[in-house]
Amino acid sequence: MTAEANGLLQASPRADLTGSRVVWVDVAKGWCIILVVTMHSTLGVGLALGETGWLHTIVAFAKPFRMPDFFMVAGLFAASAVAKSWRTYLDRKVIHFAYFFVLWLGIILLVKARELQLTDPDRFLGQYVWAFVEPFSTMWFIHLLPIFFVVLRLIWNWTIWAGLVFAMTLHLAAAFHLVDDPYALASDWTPSSVVNNFSLFFIFFYIGAKAAGPILHLAAVASVSRVPAAIAISLWLALHAWFVYAGLSDIPGIGFILGLGGALAIATISAVLALYAPFQIFKTLGARSLVIYLSFVIPMVITRIGLVNSGLITNVDGASIAVIVSAIGIPLAFSTLIRKTPLAFLYLRPSWARLKR
């Protein structure tokens, strides 16, 4: 590594995993949330219009690394959290997500109550309680993160090889039962989607937590060695596209390599883009990715239904882009408007929901 890269790594606010935010990490999270919203919006519009477009091709391209990248980034700074007391750890990594899961699960079910025929209070309550066992819709990610953090804490003192064997065994078991879907990564290994998703993705979270130093090192090198980074990314794009469009990405083992390679590629790309002002929009989206993830479903569905019924945009890609912009923009605007109002609890955890006040 060059002296310049070494200096950048040492100067990076979170290179020691204990400081303030690192810009490229937020840029990477921005890419992640855009890819997640793009998948849900594009597939919904495509199903409604009975068509597919070029955005479907992008969704398929991102399938192997979309969620692995999210989970790897989520694990990056777990080391500093593990060093805290159990009380602090549970407050920040379990109760934090549990609060938003309990709150937004109810909100989303209320919005979709008529569509799901949950207008009867008993049926609604039954579905709400059952969602703690089988998470509803996009809430599975918020449901799974606290489980990841608890398991990580419990096995933190294992040797890294023991942890990798444990996580990789689960991943391969789930990977051998992947559902035949060109866009979504899911397994029917067990009857429980929670077990299946844990098995598929914990390996990426564990690698993010245990290999945080090398990953930050990679990003630091990429940010000062931009030409080699650009060449490496170009090679990755070509190889990844070939495996995906050749139909090989779901093969157990290959899928893992594509997922990890894609996550590291996004880290590399983000480290470079973070240096340029025009790409700060990704930083903004990444820093508020939880706000978007919690509530994008509501404007997404409303916009999609409105566009399809009105016939204003009949092109599947044009309609998908409009839905994507709405699904991202409205939560950001709404959260800004309510930040200093009694509704702030929708996105900011209040003091009564904290172990440490």
C-alpha positions as a Markdown table, in Angstrom:
| # | Residue | x | y | z |
|---|---|---|---|---|
| 1 | Met | 0.0 | 0.0 | 0.0 |
| 2 | Thr | 1.3 | 3.5 | -0.8 |
| 3 | Ala | 2.2 | 5.9 | 1.9 |
| 4 | Glu | -0.7 | 8.1 | 0.7 |
| 5 | Ala | -3.2 | 5.3 | 1.1 |
| 6 | Asn | -1.8 | 4.4 | 4.5 |
| 7 | Gly | -2.1 | 8.0 | 5.6 |
| 8 | Leu | -5.7 | 8.1 | 4.4 |
| 9 | Leu | -6.6 | 4.9 | 6.2 |
| 10 | Gln | -5.2 | 6.2 | 9.4 |
| 11 | Ala | -6.9 | 9.5 | 8.9 |
| 12 | Ser | -10.3 | 7.9 | 8.1 |
| 13 | Pro | -12.8 | 8.8 | 10.9 |
| 14 | Arg | -13.8 | 5.2 | 11.3 |
| 15 | Ala | -10.7 | 3.4 | 10.2 |
| 16 | Asp | -10.3 | 2.3 | 13.8 |
| 17 | Leu | -14.0 | 1.3 | 13.9 |
| 18 | Thr | -14.8 | 3.6 | 16.7 |
| 19 | Gly | -15.1 | 7.1 | 15.3 |
| 20 | Ser | -17.7 | 9.1 | 13.4 |
| 21 | Arg | -19.3 | 8.3 | 10.0 |
| 22 | Val | -17.2 | 7.3 | 7.0 |
| 23 | Val | -18.4 | 8.9 | 3.8 |
| 24 | Trp | -17.9 | 5.9 | 1.5 |
| 25 | Val | -19.9 | 3.6 | 3.8 |
| 26 | Asp | -22.9 | 5.9 | 3.5 |
| 27 | Val | -22.4 | 6.0 | -0.3 |
| 28 | Ala | -22.4 | 2.2 | -0.4 |
| 29 | Lys | -25.6 | 2.2 | 1.7 |
| 30 | Gly | -27.1 | 4.7 | -0.7 |
| 31 | Trp | -26.4 | 2.3 | -3.6 |
| 32 | Cys | -28.0 | -0.5 | -1.6 |
| 33 | Ile | -31.2 | 1.3 | -0.8 |
| 34 | Ile | -31.5 | 2.4 | -4.4 |
| 35 | Leu | -31.1 | -1.2 | -5.6 |
| 36 | Val | -33.7 | -2.5 | -3.1 |
| 37 | Val | -36.3 | 0.2 | -4.0 |
| 38 | Thr | -35.6 | -0.4 | -7.7 |
| 39 | Met | -36.2 | -4.1 | -7.4 |
| 40 | His | -39.6 | -3.8 | -5.6 |
| 41 | Ser | -40.7 | -0.9 | -7.8 |
| 42 | Thr | -39.7 | -2.4 | -11.1 |
| 43 | Leu | -41.2 | -5.8 | -10.4 |
| 44 | Gly | -44.4 | -4.3 | -9.2 |
| 45 | Val | -44.8 | -2.1 | -12.2 |
| 46 | Gly | -43.8 | -4.9 | -14.6 |
| 47 | Leu | -46.4 | -7.2 | -13.1 |
| 48 | Ala | -49.1 | -4.6 | -13.2 |
| 49 | Leu | -48.4 | -3.7 | -16.9 |
| 50 | Gly | -47.5 | -7.3 | -17.9 |
| 51 | Glu | -44.2 | -6.1 | -19.4 |
| 52 | Thr | -40.5 | -6.2 | -18.7 |
| 53 | Gly | -37.9 | -3.6 | -19.6 |
| 54 | Trp | -34.2 | -2.7 | -19.3 |
| 55 | Leu | -34.7 | -2.0 | -15.5 |
| 56 | His | -35.5 | -5.7 | -15.1 |
| 57 | Thr | -32.1 | -6.5 | -16.6 |
| 58 | Ile | -30.5 | -4.3 | -14.0 |
| 59 | Val | -32.5 | -5.9 | -11.2 |
| 60 | Ala | -31.3 | -9.3 | -12.3 |
| 61 | Phe | -27.7 | -8.1 | -12.5 |
| 62 | Ala | -27.8 | -6.8 | -8.9 |
| 63 | Lys | -29.6 | -9.9 | -7.5 |
| 64 | Pro | -26.5 | -11.8 | -6.3 |
| 65 | Phe | -25.0 | -8.9 | -4.3 |
| 66 | Arg | -27.9 | -6.5 | -3.5 |
| 67 | Met | -28.7 | -7.9 | 0.0 |
| 68 | Pro | -25.2 | -9.4 | 0.7 |
| 69 | Asp | -23.8 | -5.9 | 0.3 |
| 70 | Phe | -26.4 | -4.4 | 2.7 |
| 71 | Phe | -25.6 | -7.1 | 5.3 |
| 72 | Met | -21.8 | -6.8 | 4.9 |
| 73 | Val | -22.0 | -3.0 | 5.4 |
| 74 | Ala | -24.3 | -3.5 | 8.4 |
| 75 | Gly | -21.6 | -5.7 | 10.0 |
| 76 | Leu | -18.6 | -3.4 | 9.3 |
| 77 | Phe | -18.7 | -1.6 | 12.6 |
| 78 | Ala | -20.0 | -4.3 | 14.8 |
| 79 | Ala | -16.6 | -4.8 | 16.4 |
| 80 | Ser | -16.8 | -1.5 | 18.3 |
| 81 | Ala | -20.4 | -2.4 | 19.4 |
| 82 | Val | -19.4 | -5.8 | 20.7 |
| 83 | Ala | -16.8 | -4.1 | 23.0 |
| 84 | Lys | -19.6 | -2.4 | 24.8 |
| 85 | Ser | -21.7 | -3.8 | 27.7 |
| 86 | Trp | -24.6 | -6.2 | 26.9 |
| 87 | Arg | -27.0 | -3.4 | 28.0 |
| 88 | Thr | -25.5 | -0.9 | 25.5 |
| 89 | Tyr | -25.3 | -3.5 | 22.8 |
| 90 | Leu | -28.9 | -4.6 | 23.1 |
| 91 | Asp | -30.1 | -1.0 | 23.2 |
| 92 | Arg | -28.2 | 0.0 | 20.0 |
| 93 | Lys | -28.4 | -3.2 | 18.0 |
| 94 | Val | -31.5 | -5.0 | 19.1 |
| 95 | Ile | -34.1 | -2.7 | 20.7 |
| 96 | His | -33.3 | 0.0 | 18.1 |
| 97 | Phe | -34.5 | -2.2 | 15.3 |
| 98 | Ala | -37.2 | -3.9 | 17.3 |
| 99 | Tyr | -38.8 | -0.5 | 18.0 |
| 100 | Phe | -39.1 | 0.3 | 14.3 |
| 101 | Phe | -40.2 | -3.2 | 13.4 |
| 102 | Val | -43.1 | -3.1 | 16.0 |
| 103 | Leu | -44.1 | 0.4 | 14.8 |
| 104 | Trp | -43.8 | 0.1 | 11.1 |
| 105 | Leu | -45.2 | -3.4 | 10.9 |
| 106 | Gly | -48.5 | -2.0 | 12.3 |
| 107 | Ile | -48.4 | 1.0 | 10.0 |
| 108 | Ile | -47.9 | -1.0 | 6.8 |
| 109 | Leu | -50.5 | -3.6 | 7.8 |
| 110 | Leu | -53.0 | -0.8 | 8.4 |
| 111 | Val | -52.3 | 0.7 | 5.0 |
| 112 | Lys | -52.7 | -2.7 | 3.3 |
| 113 | Ala | -55.6 | -3.9 | 5.6 |
| 114 | Arg | -58.3 | -3.7 | 3.0 |
| 115 | Glu | -56.2 | -5.3 | 0.3 |
| 116 | Leu | -55.3 | -8.2 | 2.7 |
| 117 | Gln | -58.9 | -8.4 | 4.0 |
| 118 | Leu | -57.7 | -7.5 | 7.5 |
| 119 | Thr | -60.6 | -5.1 | 8.3 |
| 120 | Asp | -61.7 | -7.4 | 11.2 |
| 121 | Pro | -59.8 | -6.5 | 14.4 |
| 122 | Asp | -59.2 | -10.1 | 15.2 |
| 123 | Arg | -57.8 | -11.0 | 11.8 |
| 124 | Phe | -55.6 | -7.9 | 11.9 |
| 125 | Leu | -54.2 | -8.7 | 15.3 |
| 126 | Gly | -53.6 | -12.3 | 14.3 |
| 127 | Gln | -51.7 | -11.2 | 11.2 |
| 128 | Tyr | -49.7 | -8.7 | 13.2 |
| 129 | Val | -48.7 | -11.2 | 15.8 |
| 130 | Trp | -47.9 | -13.9 | 13.2 |
| 131 | Ala | -45.5 | -11.3 | 11.5 |
| 132 | Phe | -43.2 | -11.7 | 14.5 |
| 133 | Val | -42.7 | -15.3 | 13.4 |
| 134 | Glu | -43.0 | -14.8 | 9.6 |
| 135 | Pro | -42.1 | -11.1 | 8.9 |
| 136 | Phe | -44.5 | -9.4 | 6.5 |
| 137 | Ser | -43.3 | -7.9 | 3.2 |
| 138 | Thr | -40.1 | -5.8 | 3.4 |
| 139 | Met | -40.0 | -5.9 | 7.2 |
| 140 | Trp | -38.0 | -9.2 | 7.1 |
| 141 | Phe | -34.8 | -7.1 | 6.9 |
| 142 | Ile | -35.5 | -5.1 | 10.0 |
| 143 | His | -36.7 | -8.3 | 11.8 |
| 144 | Leu | -33.4 | -10.2 | 10.8 |
| 145 | Leu | -30.8 | -7.5 | 11.8 |
| 146 | Pro | -31.4 | -7.9 | 15.6 |
| 147 | Ile | -31.0 | -11.6 | 15.3 |
| 148 | Phe | -27.8 | -11.2 | 13.4 |
| 149 | Phe | -26.4 | -8.9 | 16.1 |
| 150 | Val | -27.4 | -11.2 | 19.0 |
| 151 | Val | -25.9 | -14.3 | 17.3 |
| 152 | Leu | -22.7 | -12.4 | 16.4 |
| 153 | Arg | -22.2 | -11.3 | 20.0 |
| 154 | Leu | -22.7 | -14.9 | 21.2 |
| 155 | Ile | -20.1 | -16.3 | 18.8 |
| 156 | Trp | -17.7 | -13.4 | 18.8 |
| 157 | Asn | -15.0 | -15.2 | 20.7 |
| 158 | Trp | -15.0 | -18.2 | 18.4 |
| 159 | Thr | -12.0 | -18.4 | 16.2 |
| 160 | Ile | -12.7 | -16.8 | 12.9 |
| 161 | Trp | -12.4 | -20.2 | 11.1 |
| 162 | Ala | -15.0 | -21.7 | 13.4 |
| 163 | Gly | -17.3 | -18.8 | 12.7 |
| 164 | Leu | -16.8 | -19.0 | 8.9 |
| 165 | Val | -17.5 | -22.7 | 8.9 |
| 166 | Phe | -20.7 | -22.2 | 10.9 |
| 167 | Ala | -21.9 | -19.4 | 8.7 |
| 168 | Met | -20.8 | -21.0 | 5.4 |
| 169 | Thr | -22.4 | -24.3 | 6.3 |
| 170 | Leu | -25.7 | -22.6 | 6.8 |
| 171 | His | -25.3 | -20.6 | 3.6 |
| 172 | Leu | -24.6 | -23.6 | 1.4 |
| 173 | Ala | -27.5 | -25.5 | 3.0 |
| 174 | Ala | -29.9 | -22.7 | 2.0 |
| 175 | Ala | -28.2 | -22.1 | -1.3 |
| 176 | Phe | -28.9 | -25.7 | -2.4 |
| 177 | His | -32.6 | -24.9 | -2.0 |
| 178 | Leu | -32.8 | -21.6 | -3.8 |
| 179 | Val | -36.2 | -20.7 | -5.3 |
| 180 | Asp | -36.2 | -20.4 | -9.1 |
| 181 | Asp | -36.6 | -16.6 | -9.3 |
| 182 | Pro | -34.5 | -14.5 | -11.7 |
| 183 | Tyr | -34.8 | -11.4 | -9.5 |
| 184 | Ala | -35.1 | -12.3 | -5.9 |
| 185 | Leu | -32.7 | -14.3 | -3.7 |
| 186 | Ala | -34.7 | -16.7 | -1.5 |
| 187 | Ser | -34.6 | -20.3 | -0.3 |
| 188 | Asp | -37.1 | -22.8 | 0.8 |
| 189 | Trp | -34.6 | -24.9 | 2.8 |
| 190 | Thr | -36.9 | -24.9 | 5.8 |
| 191 | Pro | -40.5 | -23.8 | 6.3 |
| 192 | Ser | -39.3 | -20.7 | 8.1 |
| 193 | Ser | -38.3 | -17.7 | 6.0 |
| 194 | Val | -36.4 | -16.3 | 9.0 |
| 195 | Val | -34.2 | -19.4 | 9.2 |
| 196 | Asn | -33.7 | -19.4 | 5.4 |
| 197 | Asn | -32.8 | -15.8 | 5.3 |
| 198 | Phe | -30.5 | -16.1 | 8.3 |
| 199 | Ser | -28.7 | -19.0 | 6.6 |
| 200 | Leu | -28.3 | -17.2 | 3.3 |
| 201 | Phe | -27.1 | -13.9 | 4.5 |
| 202 | Phe | -25.3 | -14.3 | 7.9 |
| 203 | Ile | -22.1 | -15.2 | 6.2 |
| 204 | Phe | -21.9 | -11.7 | 4.6 |
| 205 | Phe | -22.7 | -10.0 | 7.9 |
| 206 | Tyr | -20.1 | -12.1 | 9.7 |
| 207 | Ile | -17.4 | -11.3 | 7.1 |
| 208 | Gly | -18.3 | -7.6 | 7.4 |
| 209 | Ala | -17.8 | -7.7 | 11.1 |
| 210 | Lys | -14.7 | -9.8 | 11.2 |
| 211 | Ala | -12.9 | -8.5 | 8.1 |
| 212 | Ala | -13.8 | -4.8 | 8.7 |
| 213 | Gly | -10.2 | -3.8 | 8.8 |
| 214 | Pro | -9.2 | -5.3 | 5.4 |
| 215 | Ile | -12.4 | -4.0 | 3.8 |
| 216 | Leu | -11.7 | -0.4 | 5.0 |
| 217 | His | -8.1 | -0.9 | 3.8 |
| 218 | Leu | -9.4 | -1.9 | 0.4 |
| 219 | Ala | -11.6 | 1.2 | 0.2 |
| 220 | Ala | -8.7 | 3.4 | 1.3 |
| 221 | Val | -6.4 | 2.0 | -1.4 |
| 222 | Ala | -9.1 | 2.4 | -4.1 |
| 223 | Ser | -9.7 | 6.0 | -3.2 |
| 224 | Val | -6.0 | 6.9 | -3.9 |
| 225 | Ser | -5.4 | 4.4 | -6.7 |
| 226 | Arg | -8.3 | 5.2 | -8.9 |
| 227 | Val | -7.0 | 3.9 | -12.2 |
| 228 | Pro | -6.2 | 0.4 | -10.9 |
| 229 | Ala | -9.6 | 0.5 | -9.1 |
| 230 | Ala | -11.4 | 1.4 | -12.3 |
| 231 | Ile | -9.7 | -1.5 | -14.2 |
| 232 | Ala | -10.6 | -3.9 | -11.4 |
| 233 | Ile | -14.2 | -2.7 | -11.4 |
| 234 | Ser | -14.4 | -3.0 | -15.2 |
| 235 | Leu | -13.2 | -6.6 | -15.0 |
| 236 | Trp | -15.7 | -7.3 | -12.2 |
| 237 | Leu | -18.6 | -5.9 | -14.3 |
| 238 | Ala | -17.8 | -8.1 | -17.2 |
| 239 | Leu | -17.3 | -11.3 | -15.2 |
| 240 | His | -20.3 | -10.7 | -13.0 |
| 241 | Ala | -22.5 | -10.0 | -16.0 |
| 242 | Trp | -21.4 | -13.2 | -17.7 |
| 243 | Phe | -22.1 | -15.4 | -14.8 |
| 244 | Val | -25.5 | -13.7 | -14.2 |
| 245 | Tyr | -26.8 | -13.8 | -17.8 |
| 246 | Ala | -25.4 | -17.2 | -18.4 |
| 247 | Gly | -27.7 | -18.4 | -15.6 |
| 248 | Leu | -24.9 | -19.5 | -13.3 |
| 249 | Ser | -25.4 | -17.1 | -10.4 |
| 250 | Asp | -27.6 | -19.4 | -8.4 |
| 251 | Ile | -25.2 | -22.3 | -8.3 |
| 252 | Pro | -24.2 | -22.9 | -4.7 |
| 253 | Gly | -20.7 | -21.6 | -4.1 |
| 254 | Ile | -20.7 | -19.4 | -7.2 |
| 255 | Gly | -23.6 | -17.4 | -5.8 |
| 256 | Phe | -21.6 | -16.8 | -2.7 |
| 257 | Ile | -18.5 | -15.6 | -4.7 |
| 258 | Leu | -20.7 | -13.3 | -6.8 |
| 259 | Gly | -22.3 | -12.0 | -3.6 |
| 260 | Leu | -19.1 | -11.3 | -1.8 |
| 261 | Gly | -17.3 | -10.0 | -4.9 |
| 262 | Gly | -20.2 | -7.7 | -5.7 |
| 263 | Ala | -20.3 | -6.4 | -2.1 |
| 264 | Leu | -16.5 | -5.6 | -2.2 |
| 265 | Ala | -17.0 | -4.1 | -5.7 |
| 266 | Ile | -19.6 | -1.7 | -4.3 |
| 267 | Ala | -17.3 | -0.8 | -1.5 |
| 268 | Thr | -14.5 | 0.0 | -4.0 |
| 269 | Ile | -16.8 | 2.0 | -6.3 |
| 270 | Ser | -18.2 | 3.9 | -3.3 |
| 271 | Ala | -14.8 | 4.8 | -2.0 |
| 272 | Val | -13.9 | 6.4 | -5.3 |
| 273 | Leu | -17.3 | 8.1 | -5.8 |
| 274 | Ala | -17.2 | 9.6 | -2.3 |
| 275 | Leu | -14.4 | 11.8 | -3.5 |
| 276 | Tyr | -16.6 | 13.7 | -6.0 |
| 277 | Ala | -19.2 | 16.2 | -5.0 |
| 278 | Pro | -21.9 | 15.2 | -7.6 |
| 279 | Phe | -22.1 | 11.8 | -6.0 |
| 280 | Gln | -22.8 | 13.1 | -2.5 |
| 281 | Ile | -26.5 | 12.3 | -3.2 |
| 282 | Phe | -25.6 | 8.7 | -2.5 |
| 283 | Lys | -24.1 | 9.7 | 0.8 |
| 284 | Thr | -27.4 | 11.5 | 1.7 |
| 285 | Leu | -29.5 | 8.5 | 0.8 |
| 286 | Gly | -27.2 | 6.1 | 2.6 |
| 287 | Ala | -27.2 | 8.2 | 5.8 |
| 288 | Arg | -31.0 | 8.1 | 5.8 |
| 289 | Ser | -31.4 | 4.6 | 4.3 |
| 290 | Leu | -33.4 | 3.4 | 7.3 |
| 291 | Val | -35.9 | 6.2 | 6.8 |
| 292 | Ile | -36.4 | 5.1 | 3.2 |
| 293 | Tyr | -36.5 | 1.4 | 3.9 |
| 294 | Leu | -39.1 | 1.7 | 6.6 |
| 295 | Ser | -41.6 | 3.6 | 4.5 |
| 296 | Phe | -40.9 | 3.4 | 0.8 |
| 297 | Val | -43.5 | 0.7 | 0.3 |
| 298 | Ile | -46.4 | 3.1 | 1.0 |
| 299 | Pro | -45.6 | 5.8 | -1.7 |
| 300 | Met | -44.4 | 3.0 | -4.0 |
| 301 | Val | -47.7 | 1.2 | -4.0 |
| 302 | Ile | -49.8 | 4.4 | -4.2 |
| 303 | Thr | -47.8 | 5.8 | -7.1 |
| 304 | Arg | -47.8 | 2.6 | -9.0 |
| 305 | Ile | -51.6 | 2.2 | -8.7 |
| 306 | Gly | -52.1 | 5.8 | -9.6 |
| 307 | Leu | -49.9 | 5.6 | -12.7 |
| 308 | Val | -51.3 | 2.3 | -13.9 |
| 309 | Asn | -55.0 | 3.3 | -13.4 |
| 310 | Ser | -54.5 | 6.7 | -15.0 |
| 311 | Gly | -52.6 | 5.5 | -18.1 |
| 312 | Leu | -50.3 | 8.5 | -17.9 |
| 313 | Ile | -47.2 | 6.4 | -18.4 |
| 314 | Thr | -47.6 | 3.2 | -20.3 |
| 315 | Asn | -43.9 | 2.5 | -20.8 |
| 316 | Val | -42.8 | 0.0 | -18.1 |
| 317 | Asp | -39.4 | 1.6 | -17.6 |
| 318 | Gly | -40.7 | 5.2 | -17.5 |
| 319 | Ala | -43.4 | 4.1 | -15.0 |
| 320 | Ser | -40.8 | 2.2 | -12.9 |
| 321 | Ile | -38.5 | 5.3 | -12.7 |
| 322 | Ala | -41.4 | 7.5 | -11.6 |
| 323 | Val | -42.3 | 5.0 | -8.9 |
| 324 | Ile | -38.7 | 4.7 | -7.8 |
| 325 | Val | -38.4 | 8.5 | -7.5 |
| 326 | Ser | -41.6 | 8.7 | -5.5 |
| 327 | Ala | -40.7 | 5.8 | -3.2 |
| 328 | Ile | -37.4 | 7.4 | -2.3 |
| 329 | Gly | -38.3 | 11.1 | -2.4 |
| 330 | Ile | -41.5 | 11.1 | -0.4 |
| 331 | Pro | -40.1 | 9.3 | 2.7 |
| 332 | Leu | -37.2 | 11.8 | 2.7 |
| 333 | Ala | -39.4 | 14.8 | 2.4 |
| 334 | Phe | -41.9 | 13.5 | 4.9 |
| 335 | Ser | -39.2 | 12.7 | 7.5 |
| 336 | Thr | -37.8 | 16.2 | 7.1 |
| 337 | Leu | -41.1 | 17.9 | 7.6 |
| 338 | Ile | -42.0 | 16.0 | 10.8 |
| 339 | Arg | -38.5 | 16.1 | 12.3 |
| 340 | Lys | -39.5 | 18.7 | 14.9 |
| 341 | Thr | -43.1 | 17.7 | 15.4 |
| 342 | Pro | -44.8 | 15.1 | 17.6 |
| 343 | Leu | -44.7 | 12.7 | 14.7 |
| 344 | Ala | -40.9 | 12.5 | 14.9 |
| 345 | Phe | -41.2 | 9.2 | 16.7 |
| 346 | Leu | -41.9 | 7.6 | 13.3 |
| 347 | Tyr | -38.2 | 7.8 | 12.4 |
| 348 | Leu | -36.5 | 8.8 | 15.7 |
| 349 | Arg | -36.6 | 6.3 | 18.6 |
| 350 | Pro | -37.9 | 8.2 | 21.6 |
| 351 | Ser | -36.2 | 8.1 | 25.0 |
| 352 | Trp | -38.8 | 5.8 | 26.6 |
| 353 | Ala | -37.8 | 3.1 | 24.0 |
| 354 | Arg | -34.2 | 3.1 | 25.1 |
| 355 | Leu | -32.4 | 1.1 | 27.8 |
| 356 | Lys | -29.9 | 3.9 | 28.1 |
| 357 | Arg | -31.7 | 7.3 | 28.3 |
